[in-house]
Amino acid sequence: MNQFTWKPAFKAITNWIADYEDRQEELVDILNKTGIDKGLKDRDQHGNEIPLKEIDPFSFMSMFMKYGDKKRTEYITKLLKSQNVECEIPSDFNGVPSSQALKTWLFPYASHRSPDMVKTLWEVFKAAKDEQVTAQLFNRALKIPNAGFATLTECLFYTFPEKYLPINKVTKVWFEHNDITSPSNWDEYVNTLKYIRSNFSSDFAQISFDAWKFSQKSFSAKAAIKFLESRYAEGYIYKSRGISIFKTQLGKLIAIEPKLLSAKVYLQEDPFDEFDDVKVRLLSDKENTNVFSDFKSINLDKLGYLVDIESEDELSNICDWYDEYEGENVEEAYSSYDNHAKSRIDCRVLNTILYGPPGTGKTYITTEAAVELADPVWFYDLFERKLGDGEYRQQLKKKYDSLVEEQRIAFTTFHQSFSYEDFVEGIRASTSKDRSGVQYDVEDGVFKIIADNARTATTSKIDSQIADNPTIWKVSLGKGESDLKDYCFDNDEIRIGWPLAGNLANEDRTPEQDAYFNSRSSSTRSTFSCFVEQMKIGDIVLSLKDQNSVDGVGVITSDYEYIPGGDECSDHYINRRKVKWLFKNIELNILKLNNQIKLVQKTVYKLDRFDWDSLLAELSKRGYSVESPSKDKPNYVLIIDEINRGNISRIFGELITLLEKDKRIGGSDERSVILPYSKKPFSVPTNLYVLGTMNTADKSLAQLDLALRRRFEFKEMLPDPELLRDINVYGVNIAELLTIMNQRIEILLDRDHLIGHSYFWSLKDLKTDEEMLDELGVIFQNKIIPLLQEYFFADWERIGWVLNDIDKKHKLDRFIHLSEDLENEKLSKIFSDKVVSEVSDRRYKINLEAFKRITAYKYIIEKHSTKEREEA
């Protein structure tokens, strides 16, 4: 098949359209009759749809280019025949870039369009024919909304492909490959075109096609994810090792598998009708992909459509269509998933605080939220099973306990005495192992422990034998170059000496060997212990080159072995471990990683100032061939209950800054600090979520530490009486009871001091009215009344207002009996007549009888008339 058969047709259309500058409304009508009837509505100053009455040649051509090859051919054929333009029908569109489906026009709506905008585009078109476009004219066109540099050069290529070349993402990749600087203004563009004509034999159509083919090689799932992350930054709802899922503004889902080399996206709608040249197939139940545990469950058990993406332009065009296509009940379907629990935590948000009055279930909900954050795949699968509340909670709690045991979820509570030393690290006194005295050690706090676990979890492995969280050891195999080091590198080993000590594992040592072993210094015996007992299979060893650098990196593959005799090294170096050397005879400066601490000659010791991920990143940075650190790590969650009760500046210290997303490892402004006690560098990983709760009755949001407020997103949790709607006690609806009390509290105090629905939760398990009335009395006597007393600082008159005691007909229905209700001694019998007039009688008594009377609760909701109260 001949290539570039589109060029004669495009040239013929360009010549034909030149006569329509004064008949633009006819051009719009021709588009409509050709079949391109979408995207031809303008908008007036009030946002109302009106017919489009003007159009330029570039926008006209772009209307064809937003479709796939099949529809382009169909519509261009209709155009050529209907206008009697003599030209062969194109059989290919190789090298022709697609236009953006949502930005086909190079000008804005009439509501934002000045009279000269479309006119300017016609001027560029006419000047381009004779290559007379000036920088001034081009810059004037660039100021038109929608007419960017890439769009304009693409349109110049549509109309005059022998004269101009598109400067878009595809050609820029080709430029970079050929050491050509991409132009950014008209003068640079003209010079670039001259350079290409002088140095390449191919015409611009061929170069555009070559650039497109070259771009296919570099477009992968990773590149597609990068594009989707940028486009749907606000709709990024879920990410795991197996799948990344995004949500459009209309609520539709788009997903992609990052592990695949090619870019394959999953949609809820079939794009074939709009893009007939893309490869689309219905997602099969037999697909062995992560989509069925993630995307399919989120898609409410509906199958999606698998689309093979061959370029960023193609993905962009599909997204343009997908963002506009409403489909059927998509938002409704998504919202039914999204609202499965009002407590859902946004998985894109790393730091969240649940705040609200007491009893709204904040701490209770952290169980569900923490599991969702830590293992979203498992959580969505649980939701899909549609279990009853009891079994759902049981399964959730079981998973929560499992994640706590795996140390992927940690729980702590802030209080006034909680400190930096408890949270990050501090010095702790303890009795020495030999009980000879007191020793002081730096101990990690709860935050540092889980942050370190998160950072080192499922680390990058260039070898499957490396442990998930390997310890790093330094080993001296002789200074600089040595025969021992050469032997170890060649035979995948590490060795140490001390033959007179015999078997360092204390097996079958002679008395002489025992005496020699025990006569060694504590430092030497520490080396023995490290080599024999503390090193583990899967740990990492670094071979010492000098004080600043190492020359080998290996992974330990065997336990300790005692090998007297048998090879050239075993006369002296009789203690061995097998090691697989990953890198040898290298030179890696270790000072920066090791906090500027130089290495010492001691034969074996632990390097604990950095971890394997940091070492791997440093190796990669220095040019050693390693895989880049994996981002597919399991998530970790730290729950901080009552976060507002702690002294934030005292607890977090300098680490408060590191919580920010861009300051975390891999962030755009990644930061680390040197911890004050251990003197080690510390940073916060992106797979660690911090989930806090705060009781607004203790401290309102406005009083919260400003540094904390800036770095956390807040999710308000208010009482939800609807959860109690089905509970009735002798006809008294508990949801109504809670609602009316909270309305009164909000008026008398504020919304921070409402009563949570969980105070009444125990009523759900009871069957009879008699049982529920007894329990309701216990709730009011032991929980509600004390809570109100705290809220109103023992202002019993206002507490009575909340309980509507003032409006109750019978005295026995009043929970609080004030002085006028009590049979008290008169004040004149207690105080001198001189002070009686100055004294306010504040005596009160809690009426225990009211807790047993259903009318006491009934008339919290209902009111007696004034006449009824007077009769009472």
Residue pairs with C-beta under 8 A, 6 or more apart in sequence:
1 91
1 92
2 91
2 92
3 92
3 94
3 209
4 92
4 94
4 95
4 205
4 206
4 209
5 88
5 90
5 91
5 92
6 90
6 92
6 93
6 94
6 96
7 161
7 162
7 205
8 87
8 88
8 90
9 76
9 80
9 87
9 88
9 89
9 90
10 61
10 90
10 158
10 159
10 161
11 87
11 161
12 80
12 85
12 86
12 87
13 61
13 76
13 79
13 80
13 85
14 57
14 129
14 159
14 160
16 83
16 85
17 27
17 57
17 60
18 57
18 125
18 126
18 129
20 26
20 27
20 57
21 122
24 53
24 54
24 55
24 56
24 118
25 53
25 54
27 55
27 60
28 40
28 51
28 52
28 53
28 54
28 55
30 79
30 82
30 83
31 37
31 40
31 55
31 60
31 63
32 40
33 78
33 82
34 75
34 78
34 79
34 82
35 74
35 75
35 78
36 63
36 64
36 75
39 63
39 66
39 104
39 105
40 51
40 52
41 49
41 50
41 51
41 52
42 49
42 50
42 51
42 52
42 53
42 109
42 110
43 49
43 50
43 109
43 110
43 111
44 50
44 110
44 111
45 110
45 111
46 111
47 111
50 110
54 118
55 105
55 118
56 106
56 107
56 118
56 121
56 122
56 125
57 121
57 122
57 125
57 155
57 159
58 106
58 121
58 124
58 125
58 152
58 155
58 156
58 158
58 159
59 104
59 105
59 106
59 107
59 121
61 155
61 158
61 159
62 99
62 104
62 105
62 106
62 155
62 158
63 99
63 104
64 72
64 75
64 76
64 79
65 72
65 96
65 97
65 98
65 99
65 158
66 98
66 99
66 100
66 101
66 104
66 317
66 320
67 75
67 274
67 275
68 274
68 275
68 276
68 277
68 278
69 92
69 93
69 276
69 277
70 276
70 277
71 276
72 90
72 93
73 89
73 90
73 91
76 89
76 90
77 89
79 85
80 87
80 89
94 205
94 209
94 212
95 205
95 206
95 207
95 208
95 209
95 210
95 211
95 212
96 157
96 158
96 208
97 154
97 157
97 166
97 168
97 170
97 208
97 212
97 313
98 313
98 314
98 317
99 151
99 154
100 151
100 316
100 317
100 320
101 317
101 320
101 321
101 324
102 320
102 323
102 324
103 146
103 151
103 320
105 146
106 121
106 144
106 146
106 147
106 151
106 152
106 155
107 113
107 117
107 118
107 121
107 144
107 145
107 146
107 147
108 117
108 144
108 145
108 146
112 145
117 144
120 137
120 140
120 141
120 144
121 141
121 144
121 147
123 137
124 133
124 137
124 138
124 141
124 152
124 156
125 159
127 133
127 134
127 137
128 156
128 159
128 160
128 163
128 164
129 160
131 163
133 186
134 186
135 185
135 186
135 187
138 152
138 186
139 185
139 186
141 147
141 152
142 148
142 149
142 152
149 167
149 184
150 166
150 167
150 168
150 169
153 164
153 165
153 166
153 167
153 168
153 189
154 166
154 168
156 163
156 164
156 166
157 164
157 165
157 166
157 204
157 208
161 203
161 204
161 205
161 208
162 203
162 204
162 205
163 193
163 204
164 193
164 204
165 171
165 192
165 193
165 196
165 204
165 207
165 208
166 208
167 182
167 183
167 189
167 192
168 313
169 215
169 312
169 313
170 208
170 211
170 212
170 215
170 311
170 312
170 313
171 182
171 207
171 208
171 211
172 182
173 211
173 214
173 215
173 218
174 207
174 210
174 211
174 214
174 215
175 181
175 182
176 182
177 214
180 192
180 195
180 196
181 188
181 192
182 192
183 189
183 191
183 192
196 204
196 207
200 207
202 210
212 311
215 311
215 312
216 310
216 311
219 263
219 309
219 310
219 311
219 312
220 261
220 262
220 263
221 256
221 257
221 258
221 259
221 260
221 261
221 262
221 263
221 264
222 258
223 263
223 312
224 256
224 263
224 265
224 309
224 312
224 315
225 244
225 256
225 258
227 312
227 315
227 316
228 244
228 246
228 254
228 256
228 265
228 315
228 319
229 236
229 244
231 246
231 319
232 246
232 247
232 248
232 254
235 246
235 247
235 248
235 249
236 244
236 246
236 348
237 245
237 246
237 247
237 346
237 347
237 348
238 244
238 245
238 294
238 298
238 347
238 376
239 245
239 347
240 290
240 294
240 376
240 377
240 632
241 258
241 259
241 290
241 632
242 257
242 258
242 259
242 289
242 290
242 293
242 294
242 377
243 255
243 256
243 257
243 258
243 290
243 291
243 294
243 295
244 255
244 256
244 258
245 253
245 254
245 255
245 294
245 295
245 298
246 253
246 254
246 255
247 253
247 254
247 334
248 254
248 322
248 323
249 323
250 323
250 325
250 326
250 327
250 330
250 331
251 330
251 331
251 334
251 335
252 267
252 268
252 269
252 322
252 325
252 327
252 330
252 334
253 266
253 267
253 268
253 295
253 298
253 299
253 304
253 334
254 265
254 266
254 267
254 319
254 322
255 265
255 266
255 291
255 294
255 295
255 304
256 263
256 264
256 265
256 266
257 264
257 289
257 290
257 291
258 632
262 308
262 309
263 308
263 309
263 310
263 315
264 306
264 307
264 308
264 309
265 306
265 307
265 309
265 315
265 318
266 283
266 291
266 295
266 304
266 305
266 306
266 307
267 304
267 305
267 307
267 318
267 322
268 299
268 302
268 304
268 305
268 327
268 330
269 305
269 322
269 325
269 327
269 330
270 280
270 305
271 278
271 280
271 305
271 307
271 318
271 321
271 322
272 278
272 280
274 321
274 325
275 314
275 317
275 318
275 321
278 307
278 308
278 309
278 314
278 318
279 307
279 308
280 305
280 306
280 307
280 308
281 305
281 306
282 303
282 305
282 306
283 291
283 296
283 303
283 304
283 305
283 306
284 303
285 292
285 303
287 306
290 377
291 304
293 377
293 380
293 381
294 376
294 377
294 380
295 304
296 302
296 303
296 304
297 380
297 381
297 383
297 384
298 337
298 380
299 333
300 333
300 336
300 337
301 384
302 333
307 318
309 315
309 318
337 383
338 344
340 383
341 365
341 368
342 720
343 354
343 361
343 365
343 368
343 369
343 717
344 369
344 372
345 352
345 369
345 372
345 373
345 691
345 715
346 352
346 713
347 372
347 373
347 376
349 713
350 659
350 661
350 664
350 686
350 688
350 689
350 690
351 659
351 689
351 690
351 692
351 711
351 712
351 713
352 369
352 689
352 690
352 691
352 692
352 712
352 713
352 714
352 715
353 643
353 691
353 692
353 693
353 694
353 708
353 712
353 713
353 714
353 715
354 362
354 365
354 366
354 369
354 691
354 692
354 693
354 694
354 715
354 717
355 362
355 644
355 693
355 694
355 695
355 696
355 701
355 714
355 715
355 716
355 717
356 362
356 695
356 696
356 716
356 717
356 718
356 719
356 754
356 756
357 695
357 696
357 697
357 718
357 719
357 751
357 752
357 753
357 754
357 755
357 756
358 695
358 697
358 755
358 756
358 787
359 719
359 755
359 756
359 757
359 758
359 759
360 717
360 718
360 719
360 720
360 756
360 757
360 758
361 717
361 756
361 757
361 758
362 693
362 694
362 695
362 717
363 641
363 693
364 758
365 717
366 411
366 639
366 641
366 691
366 693
367 396
367 397
367 400
368 396
369 691
370 400
370 403
370 409
370 637
370 639
370 689
370 691
371 378
371 379
371 396
371 399
371 400
371 403
371 409
372 379
373 635
373 637
373 689
373 691
374 403
374 408
374 409
374 634
374 635
374 636
374 637
374 689
375 399
375 403
375 408
375 634
375 635
376 635
378 399
379 399
382 392
382 395
382 396
382 399
387 395
400 409
403 409
403 637
404 410
404 411
407 449
407 450
407 453
408 453
408 457
408 634
408 635
408 636
408 637
409 636
409 637
409 638
409 639
410 446
410 449
410 450
410 636
410 637
410 638
410 639
411 638
411 639
411 641
412 418
412 423
412 446
412 638
412 639
412 640
412 641
413 640
413 641
413 642
414 640
414 641
414 642
414 643
414 644
414 645
414 646
414 651
415 642
415 645
415 646
416 645
416 646
416 647
418 646
418 647
418 651
419 426
419 650
419 651
420 426
420 445
420 650
420 651
420 652
420 653
421 427
421 445
422 445
422 446
422 651
423 445
423 446
423 447
423 448
423 651
423 652
424 444
424 445
424 447
424 448
424 652
424 653
424 655
424 675
425 442
425 443
425 444
425 445
425 448
425 675
425 677
425 678
426 442
426 443
426 445
426 677
427 440
427 441
427 442
427 443
427 677
428 440
428 441
428 442
428 443
429 438
429 439
429 440
430 438
430 439
430 440
430 441
431 437
431 438
431 439
432 438
432 439
442 677
442 678
444 452
446 638
447 638
447 655
448 675
448 682
450 636
450 638
450 688
451 682
451 684
451 685
451 688
452 611
453 469
453 636
454 633
454 635
454 636
454 685
454 687
454 688
455 611
455 613
455 665
455 683
455 685
455 688
456 468
456 469
456 611
456 612
456 613
457 468
457 469
457 633
457 634
457 636
457 687
458 468
458 630
458 632
458 633
458 634
459 466
459 468
459 469
459 470
459 611
459 612
459 613
459 616
459 629
459 630
459 633
460 612
460 613
460 616
460 626
460 627
460 628
460 629
460 630
461 627
462 582
462 616
462 626
462 627
463 555
463 580
463 582
465 537
465 538
465 555
465 557
465 580
466 538
466 540
466 555
466 612
467 536
467 537
467 538
467 539
469 611
469 612
470 538
470 539
470 540
470 555
470 612
471 534
471 535
471 536
471 539
471 540
471 606
471 608
472 539
472 540
472 541
472 542
472 606
472 607
472 608
472 610
472 611
472 612
472 615
473 530
473 535
473 539
473 540
473 541
473 542
473 604
473 605
473 606
473 607
474 541
474 542
474 544
474 550
474 599
474 604
474 605
474 606
474 607
475 494
475 496
475 541
475 542
475 543
475 544
475 603
475 604
476 543
476 544
476 601
476 602
476 603
476 604
477 484
477 485
477 488
477 494
477 495
477 543
477 544
477 552
478 484
478 485
479 544
479 546
479 601
480 545
480 546
484 495
484 569
484 573
485 543
485 551
485 552
487 493
487 495
487 568
487 569
488 494
488 495
488 543
488 579
489 543
489 552
489 581
489 584
489 585
492 554
492 557
492 578
492 579
492 580
492 581
493 576
493 577
493 578
493 579
494 541
494 543
494 554
494 556
494 576
494 577
494 579
495 569
495 573
495 574
495 575
495 576
496 527
496 531
496 573
496 575
496 603
496 604
497 572
497 573
497 574
497 575
498 504
498 520
498 524
498 528
498 575
499 564
499 571
499 572
499 574
500 512
500 513
500 516
501 509
501 513
501 516
501 517
501 520
501 528
502 508
502 509
502 510
502 513
502 514
502 516
502 517
502 562
503 509
503 513
503 562
504 517
504 528
504 531
504 532
504 560
504 562
504 575
505 532
505 560
505 562
507 562
509 517
517 525
517 528
520 528
523 602
526 605
527 602
527 603
527 604
527 605
530 604
530 605
530 606
531 560
531 575
531 577
531 603
531 604
532 560
532 575
533 560
534 606
535 541
535 556
535 560
535 577
535 604
536 556
537 556
537 557
537 558
537 559
538 555
538 556
539 555
539 556
540 553
540 554
540 555
540 556
540 612
540 615
541 552
541 553
541 554
541 555
541 556
541 579
542 550
542 552
542 553
542 590
542 607
543 550
543 551
543 552
543 553
543 554
543 584
544 550
544 551
544 599
544 601
545 551
545 587
546 599
547 598
547 599
547 600
548 589
548 590
548 591
548 598
548 599
549 587
549 588
549 589
549 590
550 586
550 588
550 590
550 599
551 584
551 585
551 586
551 587
551 588
552 581
552 583
552 584
552 585
552 586
553 581
553 582
553 583
553 584
553 586
553 588
553 615
553 619
554 579
554 580
554 581
554 582
554 583
554 584
555 579
555 580
555 582
556 577
556 578
556 579
557 577
557 578
557 579
557 580
558 577
558 578
559 577
560 575
560 576
560 577
561 575
561 576
561 577
561 578
562 574
562 575
562 576
563 570
563 574
563 575
563 576
564 570
564 574
565 571
583 619
583 624
586 624
588 618
588 619
588 622
588 624
590 599
591 597
591 598
592 618
593 609
593 610
593 614
593 615
593 618
594 607
594 609
594 610
595 609
595 674
595 679
595 680
595 681
597 609
608 680
609 680
609 681
610 681
613 629
616 626
616 627
616 629
617 628
617 629
619 626
620 626
620 628
620 629
631 666
631 686
633 685
633 687
634 687
635 687
635 688
635 689
636 685
636 687
636 688
636 689
637 688
637 689
637 690
637 691
638 688
638 689
638 690
638 691
639 691
639 692
639 693
640 690
640 691
640 692
640 693
641 692
641 693
642 693
642 694
642 695
642 698
643 692
643 693
643 694
643 708
644 694
644 695
644 698
644 699
644 704
645 694
645 698
645 699
648 656
648 705
648 707
648 708
649 656
649 705
649 707
652 659
652 707
652 708
654 673
655 673
655 682
655 684
656 707
656 708
656 711
657 663
657 671
658 664
658 671
658 672
658 673
658 682
658 683
658 684
659 684
659 690
659 711
659 712
660 667
660 711
661 667
661 686
662 668
662 669
662 670
663 669
663 670
663 671
663 684
664 670
664 683
664 684
664 685
664 686
665 683
665 684
665 685
665 686
666 686
667 686
670 683
671 683
672 681
672 682
672 683
673 681
673 682
673 683
674 680
674 681
674 682
675 681
675 682
690 712
692 712
694 701
694 704
696 752
696 753
697 752
697 753
697 790
697 791
700 750
700 752
701 709
701 714
701 752
718 751
718 754
719 738
719 742
719 754
719 755
719 756
719 757
720 757
721 734
721 735
721 736
721 738
721 739
721 742
721 757
722 735
723 735
723 757
724 734
724 735
724 738
724 757
724 760
724 763
725 733
725 735
727 733
727 734
727 735
727 760
727 763
727 764
727 772
728 734
729 763
729 769
729 772
729 773
729 776
729 854
729 857
730 769
730 773
730 854
731 854
731 858
732 854
732 857
732 858
732 861
733 861
734 760
734 763
734 776
736 861
737 857
737 860
737 861
738 755
738 757
738 760
740 804
740 860
740 861
741 755
741 802
741 803
741 860
742 754
742 755
744 801
744 802
744 804
745 753
745 754
745 755
745 791
745 802
746 754
748 792
748 798
748 801
748 802
749 791
749 792
753 791
755 784
755 787
759 779
759 783
759 784
759 787
760 776
760 779
762 775
762 779
763 772
763 775
763 776
763 779
766 772
766 775
773 852
773 854
774 852
776 851
776 857
777 851
777 852
778 851
780 815
780 851
780 857
781 846
781 848
781 851
785 799
785 815
785 846
788 799
788 802
788 803
789 799
792 798
792 799
792 802
796 816
796 818
796 842
796 844
797 818
799 816
800 806
800 814
800 815
800 816
800 818
803 814
803 815
803 816
803 860
804 859
804 860
804 861
804 863
805 813
805 814
805 815
805 816
807 859
807 863
807 864
807 869
808 814
808 855
808 856
808 859
808 864
809 859
809 864
809 868
809 869
809 871
809 872
810 855
810 872
811 817
811 821
811 872
812 847
812 849
812 850
812 853
812 856
813 850
813 853
813 855
813 856
813 859
814 821
814 847
814 850
814 856
815 846
815 847
815 850
815 851
815 856
816 844
816 845
816 846
816 847
817 844
817 845
817 846
817 847
818 843
818 844
819 841
819 842
819 843
819 844
821 845
822 843
822 844
822 845
824 841
824 843
827 836
827 839
827 841
828 836
831 839
850 856
864 872
